[in-house]
Amino acid sequence: TNPELAKQVRQRARAILKLERPYNPALTIHQIPVDAVTTSGSGIDPDISRAYAQLQARRVAAVRRLPLATVLHVVQQHTDGRSLGFFGEPGVNVLELNLALDRQKAGT
């Protein structure tokens, strides 16, 4: 209901579409996960949703010159479950994911 927040969300969504569409031309604004266009309370949350990690997978695979299947597999491996099994949503720690992708590239 906050017009300024709505404006920021639209701007972020447009930026994501511009960044990701060269790798995923069929991407629509409705496929962008909420955490991609909003910030956490602290603004320094190390995790993103699995959906957001998967949305970026084609671009990451292309830039890192890795097979898409490899990137998706590493995302799956680095997806944490819910806290105590039922709080929150599963997430992907971006630092751990990037380190694992670095190791994949080094191993090829």
Buried (B, 14 or more C-beta within 10 A) or exposed (E): EEEEEEEBBEEBBEEBBEEBEEBBEEBEEEBBBEBBBEEEEEEEEEBBBBBBBBBBBBBBBEEBEBEEEBBBBBBEEBBBEEEEEEEEBEBBBBEBBBEBBEEBEEEE
